[in-house]
Structures are given as C-alpha cells and as structure tokens.
Amino acid sequence: MKQYEKIKVKVSGEQYGRLESNVTLACNNSEIRLPVSWHLSHSTVLPWHQVTPNGSLVLLHANHSAQGTYSCYDNSGRFLRSIKLRLGHPPGRLTISCQVPNHTHVRCSWVETVKTFLPAEYNASFSNGKEWSPCIVDVTQKHCDVVHPAFWQPIHTLRITETNALGSKNTTASVKLHELLKPDPPESVLVKELEGYPKKLLISWRFPSSWPQHDAFPLIFHIRYRPQGSMFWSEIYSLDNSIVIWDALAGHLHQVQVRTRDEINAESQWSEWSPLLFGRPWEDYITPEPDVEPEDIFTLPTKSKPEASTPKSRGSKHGDEGNLGLVILLVLFSVVILTTIFSLIFVVWMRQRRRDHATKQELTSMVKMKSIPI
C-alpha cells in the first residue's frame, strides 16, 4: 500500500465551477511523473470522473457532492497540489422593490431570481436622469439607501450589479418617487372617553417618527371606527393629530384605526393602518337604591335583618304580582262560564217558546173544526 506524503508543495487555493457541468482540475507541475492520483478530502473515492493523459482530473456533470478539497499525488505518493472546489451558478437578474417613507429617503431591496450558492458582491447606483450617485449597500440585508434624492424629477433609475466568481449581471429598474411615497403608520394612537358625553370619543395620534416635522410636508389622516361586532366602518378625515367623534354608540366598545398620506401629492400611497385599538364612551354609573317597604320604616335596625329584608320585600312584591295575575285569570274564567250558562238558558227558552206557539196553533185548529156544522 502506497504512503502519500502530506508535504505542501504547491497550493492553488480555491477553484469555482458551474453546477451540472464538466469541471477540470489541473495537476500541472513540471515534476509530475505520470501516472498521478487524486484524492477528495483524503479519500480515494471520487465522483464520476476521468483523468486525462497530462494528469488533469475532469469531474463529469459535477453536483454539490463533488465539492471539497482535492489533492494531487505523483506515482510515488508525493503530494503535489491541493485545490478547494466550490460549485454554483453565475448571477441572474434581480427582482428590485423600493420604499419611500418620506421625501428625503429611498430604500431599495432586491431578491435573487437565481440561487448561485456562491458569495457575491453588490454595487448600486442611483440616477436622476442627469447624474449617478451611490446607493449605500448593506450586503447582509440586501438593500441600499439613497439620502436626499431629487424628488422633483419624475423618473429615477436604479442600477445594481451582482458579481461572483463565475460572472456578473446588471439589473436596472425605473423608480417613480412620487408614486412610491408611502408614509409609515401614525404612532401613539390613543382612544379616550369624554366625561359627561356618552356619545363622544377623543382620538389622538402622533406623526410617524420617520416623517420630517416640517410645514412643507403636511399629512392628511384617515380615521375609521365602528362598534365592536359591526361590519360597517364610519370614516372621517383630519389635518390635525386629534379628533372628537360625536356619533359613537353609547355603552358600546368601539374599534379605531388611523392611517396617513401626503396631503399635497395625490398620487402617493396611504400608509398601513395603525394597530387596532378599543375604546368605550363615557358612562354614568348610578348605584340603584334598595326598595324599602312602608312597614320597614318603623322597624328597629338590627345586624341581621337589613340583609334579609331586601330579598324578602322583593319576594313579597313578586308574590303580589303573582296573586294579581291569578285573580285576573279567575275573573276571566268566571265571565266565560257565566256567558256559557246564559247562552244555554236563552236557547232552552227559545225552544220552549216555539213549542208553546205550536200548541196554541193546534188548539186553534181543533176549535175551528168543531165549529163547522156537519
């Protein structure tokens, strides 16, 4: 069995290759004596390959499993060269999106359409149509920032270049700042009751902290509210940072949200809605007085009777109401019975009267017949 020396003769460093393609690793040294042998991470087991007459190793249709450190040895086992192989893809086109939270800041981010599996560098620049300025890149977050852009220009151009060991790719995108302007949601939204007003709510908020506090950049606010459980929102607009709702539903919990937009630029976008808040209008809580029966006024107070007197009086009250209902029911029942009896008497009387009339008619007929001469 051959012993392979681990003497560092010549190291070429890293080599990059495309996935699913043929990758050639050269063992090009003048001292090489054919044949040579290749090891992958100190193992003689190699991916699908072939060795050329000059000692180069050709990996066929290399995939991720072919990555690693390859070492080249001559016929005597002497170490000649070591190469670290990394596989991936060249850069592809980027998907770019930009956010404009105010008039002084633009942030653009991107997503790779091709996963390269290789480290990359990014270079970004921003143009107002006349000159290019740098877009400060954050490689880890994959975004870049532009400060104080020329907002009065209708269209800007962003160019991002991605570069890795297998190549580079430029991606450009047109940016319309006035259409992308979208403030952050209002902050510190509060919902308060107004004492003495059961149908009013006070809603207040603060400008987004990312929005410049300057009269040159006014905001308009959109407030919506509804009683909890309702499907329909009531809406109102304001230029101030507080408002009073006059038509709240008394005694009900309400849901409230606020969003904002640049007042002057009608093509700008509304911010996202603020988190959902809850508030209830002011309620007048009146403690009910206990019912007191007249006879209890002259009763001497004791420690135990006051607690039992209230339920007793209420019980008697409910009892009186029940007795009254029973009396009314009995009276109605009596009326029905009497009506039925009188009806029967009237029917019997009418029948008897008809019989008497029929008898009288018979007697009259008999008398007339007797009076006729034979």
Contacts in CASP RR format, 6 or more apart in sequence:
PFRMAT RR
TARGET T0000
AUTHOR 0000-0000-0000
METHOD contacts of the structure
MODEL  1
MKQYEKIKVKVSGEQYGRLESNVTLACNNSEIRLPVSWHLSHSTVLPWHQ
VTPNGSLVLLHANHSAQGTYSCYDNSGRFLRSIKLRLGHPPGRLTISCQV
PNHTHVRCSWVETVKTFLPAEYNASFSNGKEWSPCIVDVTQKHCDVVHPA
FWQPIHTLRITETNALGSKNTTASVKLHELLKPDPPESVLVKELEGYPKK
LLISWRFPSSWPQHDAFPLIFHIRYRPQGSMFWSEIYSLDNSIVIWDALA
GHLHQVQVRTRDEINAESQWSEWSPLLFGRPWEDYITPEPDVEPEDIFTL
PTKSKPEASTPKSRGSKHGDEGNLGLVILLVLFSVVILTTIFSLIFVVWM
RQRRRDHATKQELTSMVKMKSIPI
2 76 0 8 1.000
2 77 0 8 1.000
3 77 0 8 1.000
4 37 0 8 1.000
4 39 0 8 1.000
4 71 0 8 1.000
4 73 0 8 1.000
4 77 0 8 1.000
4 78 0 8 1.000
4 79 0 8 1.000
5 73 0 8 1.000
5 77 0 8 1.000
5 78 0 8 1.000
5 79 0 8 1.000
6 79 0 8 1.000
7 78 0 8 1.000
7 79 0 8 1.000
8 79 0 8 1.000
8 82 0 8 1.000
9 29 0 8 1.000
9 78 0 8 1.000
9 79 0 8 1.000
9 80 0 8 1.000
9 81 0 8 1.000
10 29 0 8 1.000
10 80 0 8 1.000
10 81 0 8 1.000
11 81 0 8 1.000
11 82 0 8 1.000
11 83 0 8 1.000
12 81 0 8 1.000
12 82 0 8 1.000
12 83 0 8 1.000
13 82 0 8 1.000
13 83 0 8 1.000
13 84 0 8 1.000
14 83 0 8 1.000
14 84 0 8 1.000
14 85 0 8 1.000
14 86 0 8 1.000
14 165 0 8 1.000
15 23 0 8 1.000
15 25 0 8 1.000
15 83 0 8 1.000
15 84 0 8 1.000
15 85 0 8 1.000
15 86 0 8 1.000
16 85 0 8 1.000
16 86 0 8 1.000
16 87 0 8 1.000
16 88 0 8 1.000
16 118 0 8 1.000
16 164 0 8 1.000
16 165 0 8 1.000
16 166 0 8 1.000
17 23 0 8 1.000
17 62 0 8 1.000
17 85 0 8 1.000
17 86 0 8 1.000
17 87 0 8 1.000
17 88 0 8 1.000
17 165 0 8 1.000
17 166 0 8 1.000
18 87 0 8 1.000
18 88 0 8 1.000
18 89 0 8 1.000
18 90 0 8 1.000
18 166 0 8 1.000
19 62 0 8 1.000
19 63 0 8 1.000
19 64 0 8 1.000
19 87 0 8 1.000
19 88 0 8 1.000
19 89 0 8 1.000
19 117 0 8 1.000
20 61 0 8 1.000
20 62 0 8 1.000
20 63 0 8 1.000
21 61 0 8 1.000
21 62 0 8 1.000
22 58 0 8 1.000
22 59 0 8 1.000
22 60 0 8 1.000
22 61 0 8 1.000
22 62 0 8 1.000
23 58 0 8 1.000
23 59 0 8 1.000
23 62 0 8 1.000
23 66 0 8 1.000
23 85 0 8 1.000
23 87 0 8 1.000
24 52 0 8 1.000
24 56 0 8 1.000
24 57 0 8 1.000
24 58 0 8 1.000
24 59 0 8 1.000
25 38 0 8 1.000
25 56 0 8 1.000
25 57 0 8 1.000
25 58 0 8 1.000
25 59 0 8 1.000
25 70 0 8 1.000
25 72 0 8 1.000
25 83 0 8 1.000
25 85 0 8 1.000
26 55 0 8 1.000
26 56 0 8 1.000
27 36 0 8 1.000
27 38 0 8 1.000
27 55 0 8 1.000
27 56 0 8 1.000
27 57 0 8 1.000
27 72 0 8 1.000
27 80 0 8 1.000
27 81 0 8 1.000
28 54 0 8 1.000
28 56 0 8 1.000
29 80 0 8 1.000
29 81 0 8 1.000
31 74 0 8 1.000
31 80 0 8 1.000
32 55 0 8 1.000
32 72 0 8 1.000
32 74 0 8 1.000
32 80 0 8 1.000
33 74 0 8 1.000
33 75 0 8 1.000
33 76 0 8 1.000
34 53 0 8 1.000
34 55 0 8 1.000
34 75 0 8 1.000
35 51 0 8 1.000
35 55 0 8 1.000
35 75 0 8 1.000
36 51 0 8 1.000
36 55 0 8 1.000
36 72 0 8 1.000
36 73 0 8 1.000
36 74 0 8 1.000
36 75 0 8 1.000
36 80 0 8 1.000
37 44 0 8 1.000
37 72 0 8 1.000
37 73 0 8 1.000
37 75 0 8 1.000
37 77 0 8 1.000
38 46 0 8 1.000
38 49 0 8 1.000
38 51 0 8 1.000
38 57 0 8 1.000
38 70 0 8 1.000
38 71 0 8 1.000
38 72 0 8 1.000
38 73 0 8 1.000
39 46 0 8 1.000
39 70 0 8 1.000
39 71 0 8 1.000
39 73 0 8 1.000
40 46 0 8 1.000
40 47 0 8 1.000
40 68 0 8 1.000
40 69 0 8 1.000
40 70 0 8 1.000
41 68 0 8 1.000
41 69 0 8 1.000
42 71 0 8 1.000
46 57 0 8 1.000
46 59 0 8 1.000
47 59 0 8 1.000
47 60 0 8 1.000
47 62 0 8 1.000
47 63 0 8 1.000
47 65 0 8 1.000
47 66 0 8 1.000
48 59 0 8 1.000
48 60 0 8 1.000
48 61 0 8 1.000
49 57 0 8 1.000
49 58 0 8 1.000
49 59 0 8 1.000
49 60 0 8 1.000
50 57 0 8 1.000
50 58 0 8 1.000
50 60 0 8 1.000
51 57 0 8 1.000
51 58 0 8 1.000
52 58 0 8 1.000
55 72 0 8 1.000
57 70 0 8 1.000
57 72 0 8 1.000
59 66 0 8 1.000
59 85 0 8 1.000
62 85 0 8 1.000
62 87 0 8 1.000
63 87 0 8 1.000
64 87 0 8 1.000
64 117 0 8 1.000
66 85 0 8 1.000
66 87 0 8 1.000
67 85 0 8 1.000
67 86 0 8 1.000
67 87 0 8 1.000
68 84 0 8 1.000
68 85 0 8 1.000
68 86 0 8 1.000
69 82 0 8 1.000
69 83 0 8 1.000
69 84 0 8 1.000
69 85 0 8 1.000
70 82 0 8 1.000
70 83 0 8 1.000
70 84 0 8 1.000
70 85 0 8 1.000
71 79 0 8 1.000
71 81 0 8 1.000
71 82 0 8 1.000
71 83 0 8 1.000
72 79 0 8 1.000
72 80 0 8 1.000
72 81 0 8 1.000
72 82 0 8 1.000
72 83 0 8 1.000
73 79 0 8 1.000
73 80 0 8 1.000
74 80 0 8 1.000
86 117 0 8 1.000
86 118 0 8 1.000
86 165 0 8 1.000
87 117 0 8 1.000
88 116 0 8 1.000
88 117 0 8 1.000
88 118 0 8 1.000
88 166 0 8 1.000
89 114 0 8 1.000
89 115 0 8 1.000
89 116 0 8 1.000
89 117 0 8 1.000
89 118 0 8 1.000
89 166 0 8 1.000
90 114 0 8 1.000
90 116 0 8 1.000
90 164 0 8 1.000
90 166 0 8 1.000
90 167 0 8 1.000
90 168 0 8 1.000
90 169 0 8 1.000
91 112 0 8 1.000
91 114 0 8 1.000
91 116 0 8 1.000
91 120 0 8 1.000
91 162 0 8 1.000
91 163 0 8 1.000
91 164 0 8 1.000
91 166 0 8 1.000
91 167 0 8 1.000
91 168 0 8 1.000
91 169 0 8 1.000
92 112 0 8 1.000
92 113 0 8 1.000
92 114 0 8 1.000
92 116 0 8 1.000
92 162 0 8 1.000
92 169 0 8 1.000
93 113 0 8 1.000
93 114 0 8 1.000
93 169 0 8 1.000
93 171 0 8 1.000
94 110 0 8 1.000
94 111 0 8 1.000
94 112 0 8 1.000
94 113 0 8 1.000
94 160 0 8 1.000
94 162 0 8 1.000
94 169 0 8 1.000
94 171 0 8 1.000
95 110 0 8 1.000
95 111 0 8 1.000
95 112 0 8 1.000
95 113 0 8 1.000
96 108 0 8 1.000
96 109 0 8 1.000
96 110 0 8 1.000
96 158 0 8 1.000
96 160 0 8 1.000
96 171 0 8 1.000
96 173 0 8 1.000
97 108 0 8 1.000
97 109 0 8 1.000
97 110 0 8 1.000
98 106 0 8 1.000
98 107 0 8 1.000
98 108 0 8 1.000
98 109 0 8 1.000
98 158 0 8 1.000
98 173 0 8 1.000
98 175 0 8 1.000
98 180 0 8 1.000
99 106 0 8 1.000
99 107 0 8 1.000
99 108 0 8 1.000
99 109 0 8 1.000
99 180 0 8 1.000
99 182 0 8 1.000
100 106 0 8 1.000
100 177 0 8 1.000
100 180 0 8 1.000
100 181 0 8 1.000
100 182 0 8 1.000
101 107 0 8 1.000
101 182 0 8 1.000
101 183 0 8 1.000
101 184 0 8 1.000
101 208 0 8 1.000
101 210 0 8 1.000
101 211 0 8 1.000
102 181 0 8 1.000
102 183 0 8 1.000
102 210 0 8 1.000
102 211 0 8 1.000
102 212 0 8 1.000
102 217 0 8 1.000
103 151 0 8 1.000
103 181 0 8 1.000
103 212 0 8 1.000
103 217 0 8 1.000
104 147 0 8 1.000
104 148 0 8 1.000
104 149 0 8 1.000
104 212 0 8 1.000
105 145 0 8 1.000
105 146 0 8 1.000
105 147 0 8 1.000
105 210 0 8 1.000
106 126 0 8 1.000
106 145 0 8 1.000
106 146 0 8 1.000
106 149 0 8 1.000
106 175 0 8 1.000
106 177 0 8 1.000
107 143 0 8 1.000
107 144 0 8 1.000
107 145 0 8 1.000
107 146 0 8 1.000
108 124 0 8 1.000
108 135 0 8 1.000
108 143 0 8 1.000
108 144 0 8 1.000
108 146 0 8 1.000
108 158 0 8 1.000
108 160 0 8 1.000
108 173 0 8 1.000
108 175 0 8 1.000
109 141 0 8 1.000
109 142 0 8 1.000
109 143 0 8 1.000
110 142 0 8 1.000
110 143 0 8 1.000
110 160 0 8 1.000
110 171 0 8 1.000
111 142 0 8 1.000
112 162 0 8 1.000
116 164 0 8 1.000
116 166 0 8 1.000
118 164 0 8 1.000
118 165 0 8 1.000
118 166 0 8 1.000
119 164 0 8 1.000
119 165 0 8 1.000
120 162 0 8 1.000
120 163 0 8 1.000
120 164 0 8 1.000
121 139 0 8 1.000
121 162 0 8 1.000
121 163 0 8 1.000
121 164 0 8 1.000
122 137 0 8 1.000
122 139 0 8 1.000
122 142 0 8 1.000
122 144 0 8 1.000
122 160 0 8 1.000
122 161 0 8 1.000
122 162 0 8 1.000
122 163 0 8 1.000
123 137 0 8 1.000
123 160 0 8 1.000
123 161 0 8 1.000
123 163 0 8 1.000
124 134 0 8 1.000
124 135 0 8 1.000
124 137 0 8 1.000
124 144 0 8 1.000
124 158 0 8 1.000
124 159 0 8 1.000
124 160 0 8 1.000
124 161 0 8 1.000
125 132 0 8 1.000
125 133 0 8 1.000
125 134 0 8 1.000
125 135 0 8 1.000
125 158 0 8 1.000
125 159 0 8 1.000
126 132 0 8 1.000
126 133 0 8 1.000
126 134 0 8 1.000
126 135 0 8 1.000
126 146 0 8 1.000
126 149 0 8 1.000
126 156 0 8 1.000
126 157 0 8 1.000
126 158 0 8 1.000
126 159 0 8 1.000
127 133 0 8 1.000
127 156 0 8 1.000
127 157 0 8 1.000
127 158 0 8 1.000
127 159 0 8 1.000
128 149 0 8 1.000
128 150 0 8 1.000
128 153 0 8 1.000
128 156 0 8 1.000
129 153 0 8 1.000
129 155 0 8 1.000
129 156 0 8 1.000
129 157 0 8 1.000
132 159 0 8 1.000
133 146 0 8 1.000
135 144 0 8 1.000
135 145 0 8 1.000
135 146 0 8 1.000
135 158 0 8 1.000
135 160 0 8 1.000
136 144 0 8 1.000
136 145 0 8 1.000
136 146 0 8 1.000
136 147 0 8 1.000
137 143 0 8 1.000
137 144 0 8 1.000
138 144 0 8 1.000
138 145 0 8 1.000
144 160 0 8 1.000
149 156 0 8 1.000
149 177 0 8 1.000
150 156 0 8 1.000
151 177 0 8 1.000
151 178 0 8 1.000
153 177 0 8 1.000
154 176 0 8 1.000
154 178 0 8 1.000
155 174 0 8 1.000
155 175 0 8 1.000
155 176 0 8 1.000
156 174 0 8 1.000
156 175 0 8 1.000
156 176 0 8 1.000
156 177 0 8 1.000
157 172 0 8 1.000
157 173 0 8 1.000
157 174 0 8 1.000
157 175 0 8 1.000
158 172 0 8 1.000
158 173 0 8 1.000
158 175 0 8 1.000
159 170 0 8 1.000
159 171 0 8 1.000
159 172 0 8 1.000
160 170 0 8 1.000
160 171 0 8 1.000
160 172 0 8 1.000
161 168 0 8 1.000
161 169 0 8 1.000
161 170 0 8 1.000
161 171 0 8 1.000
162 168 0 8 1.000
162 169 0 8 1.000
162 171 0 8 1.000
178 265 0 8 1.000
178 267 0 8 1.000
178 268 0 8 1.000
179 267 0 8 1.000
179 268 0 8 1.000
179 269 0 8 1.000
180 269 0 8 1.000
181 262 0 8 1.000
181 265 0 8 1.000
181 268 0 8 1.000
181 269 0 8 1.000
182 268 0 8 1.000
182 269 0 8 1.000
182 270 0 8 1.000
182 271 0 8 1.000
183 208 0 8 1.000
183 210 0 8 1.000
183 211 0 8 1.000
183 219 0 8 1.000
183 260 0 8 1.000
183 261 0 8 1.000
183 262 0 8 1.000
183 271 0 8 1.000
184 208 0 8 1.000
184 209 0 8 1.000
184 210 0 8 1.000
184 211 0 8 1.000
184 271 0 8 1.000
184 272 0 8 1.000
185 208 0 8 1.000
185 258 0 8 1.000
185 259 0 8 1.000
185 260 0 8 1.000
185 271 0 8 1.000
185 272 0 8 1.000
185 273 0 8 1.000
185 274 0 8 1.000
186 205 0 8 1.000
186 206 0 8 1.000
186 207 0 8 1.000
186 208 0 8 1.000
186 221 0 8 1.000
186 241 0 8 1.000
186 258 0 8 1.000
186 259 0 8 1.000
186 260 0 8 1.000
186 271 0 8 1.000
186 274 0 8 1.000
187 205 0 8 1.000
187 206 0 8 1.000
187 207 0 8 1.000
187 208 0 8 1.000
187 209 0 8 1.000
187 274 0 8 1.000
188 204 0 8 1.000
188 205 0 8 1.000
188 206 0 8 1.000
189 203 0 8 1.000
189 204 0 8 1.000
189 205 0 8 1.000
189 256 0 8 1.000
189 257 0 8 1.000
189 258 0 8 1.000
189 274 0 8 1.000
189 275 0 8 1.000
189 277 0 8 1.000
190 202 0 8 1.000
190 203 0 8 1.000
190 204 0 8 1.000
190 205 0 8 1.000
190 277 0 8 1.000
191 201 0 8 1.000
191 202 0 8 1.000
191 203 0 8 1.000
191 254 0 8 1.000
191 256 0 8 1.000
191 277 0 8 1.000
191 278 0 8 1.000
191 279 0 8 1.000
192 201 0 8 1.000
192 202 0 8 1.000
192 203 0 8 1.000
192 204 0 8 1.000
193 200 0 8 1.000
193 201 0 8 1.000
193 202 0 8 1.000
193 279 0 8 1.000
193 280 0 8 1.000
193 281 0 8 1.000
193 282 0 8 1.000
194 200 0 8 1.000
194 201 0 8 1.000
194 202 0 8 1.000
194 244 0 8 1.000
194 281 0 8 1.000
194 282 0 8 1.000
195 282 0 8 1.000
196 282 0 8 1.000
196 284 0 8 1.000
197 281 0 8 1.000
197 282 0 8 1.000
198 250 0 8 1.000
198 251 0 8 1.000
198 281 0 8 1.000
198 282 0 8 1.000
198 283 0 8 1.000
198 284 0 8 1.000
199 246 0 8 1.000
199 247 0 8 1.000
199 248 0 8 1.000
199 249 0 8 1.000
199 250 0 8 1.000
199 281 0 8 1.000
200 244 0 8 1.000
200 245 0 8 1.000
200 246 0 8 1.000
200 248 0 8 1.000
200 281 0 8 1.000
200 282 0 8 1.000
201 225 0 8 1.000
201 244 0 8 1.000
201 245 0 8 1.000
201 248 0 8 1.000
201 254 0 8 1.000
201 256 0 8 1.000
201 279 0 8 1.000
201 281 0 8 1.000
202 242 0 8 1.000
202 243 0 8 1.000
202 244 0 8 1.000
202 245 0 8 1.000
203 223 0 8 1.000
203 225 0 8 1.000
203 242 0 8 1.000
203 243 0 8 1.000
203 244 0 8 1.000
203 245 0 8 1.000
203 256 0 8 1.000
203 258 0 8 1.000
204 241 0 8 1.000
204 242 0 8 1.000
204 243 0 8 1.000
205 221 0 8 1.000
205 241 0 8 1.000
205 242 0 8 1.000
205 258 0 8 1.000
205 274 0 8 1.000
206 241 0 8 1.000
207 213 0 8 1.000
207 219 0 8 1.000
207 241 0 8 1.000
207 260 0 8 1.000
208 260 0 8 1.000
208 271 0 8 1.000
211 217 0 8 1.000
211 219 0 8 1.000
217 262 0 8 1.000
218 239 0 8 1.000
218 262 0 8 1.000
218 263 0 8 1.000
218 264 0 8 1.000
219 239 0 8 1.000
219 260 0 8 1.000
219 261 0 8 1.000
219 262 0 8 1.000
219 263 0 8 1.000
220 237 0 8 1.000
220 238 0 8 1.000
220 239 0 8 1.000
220 260 0 8 1.000
220 261 0 8 1.000
220 262 0 8 1.000
220 263 0 8 1.000
221 237 0 8 1.000
221 238 0 8 1.000
221 239 0 8 1.000
221 240 0 8 1.000
221 241 0 8 1.000
221 258 0 8 1.000
221 259 0 8 1.000
221 260 0 8 1.000
222 235 0 8 1.000
222 236 0 8 1.000
222 237 0 8 1.000
222 258 0 8 1.000
222 259 0 8 1.000
222 260 0 8 1.000
222 261 0 8 1.000
222 270 0 8 1.000
223 235 0 8 1.000
223 236 0 8 1.000
223 237 0 8 1.000
223 238 0 8 1.000
223 243 0 8 1.000
223 256 0 8 1.000
223 257 0 8 1.000
223 258 0 8 1.000
224 233 0 8 1.000
224 234 0 8 1.000
224 235 0 8 1.000
224 236 0 8 1.000
224 256 0 8 1.000
224 257 0 8 1.000
224 258 0 8 1.000
225 233 0 8 1.000
225 234 0 8 1.000
225 245 0 8 1.000
225 248 0 8 1.000
225 254 0 8 1.000
225 255 0 8 1.000
225 256 0 8 1.000
225 257 0 8 1.000
226 232 0 8 1.000
226 233 0 8 1.000
226 234 0 8 1.000
226 254 0 8 1.000
226 255 0 8 1.000
227 248 0 8 1.000
227 249 0 8 1.000
227 252 0 8 1.000
227 253 0 8 1.000
227 254 0 8 1.000
227 255 0 8 1.000
228 252 0 8 1.000
228 253 0 8 1.000
228 254 0 8 1.000
228 255 0 8 1.000
228 278 0 8 1.000
234 245 0 8 1.000
234 247 0 8 1.000
236 243 0 8 1.000
236 245 0 8 1.000
239 263 0 8 1.000
248 254 0 8 1.000
248 281 0 8 1.000
249 281 0 8 1.000
250 281 0 8 1.000
250 283 0 8 1.000
251 280 0 8 1.000
251 281 0 8 1.000
251 283 0 8 1.000
252 280 0 8 1.000
252 281 0 8 1.000
253 278 0 8 1.000
253 279 0 8 1.000
253 280 0 8 1.000
254 278 0 8 1.000
254 279 0 8 1.000
254 280 0 8 1.000
254 281 0 8 1.000
255 276 0 8 1.000
255 277 0 8 1.000
255 278 0 8 1.000
256 276 0 8 1.000
256 277 0 8 1.000
256 278 0 8 1.000
256 279 0 8 1.000
257 273 0 8 1.000
257 274 0 8 1.000
257 275 0 8 1.000
257 276 0 8 1.000
257 277 0 8 1.000
258 273 0 8 1.000
258 274 0 8 1.000
259 270 0 8 1.000
259 271 0 8 1.000
259 272 0 8 1.000
259 273 0 8 1.000
259 274 0 8 1.000
260 270 0 8 1.000
260 271 0 8 1.000
261 268 0 8 1.000
261 269 0 8 1.000
261 270 0 8 1.000
261 271 0 8 1.000
262 268 0 8 1.000
290 310 0 8 1.000
291 310 0 8 1.000
291 313 0 8 1.000
291 314 0 8 1.000
291 317 0 8 1.000
292 313 0 8 1.000
293 309 0 8 1.000
293 313 0 8 1.000
293 316 0 8 1.000
296 309 0 8 1.000
296 313 0 8 1.000
299 305 0 8 1.000
299 309 0 8 1.000
END
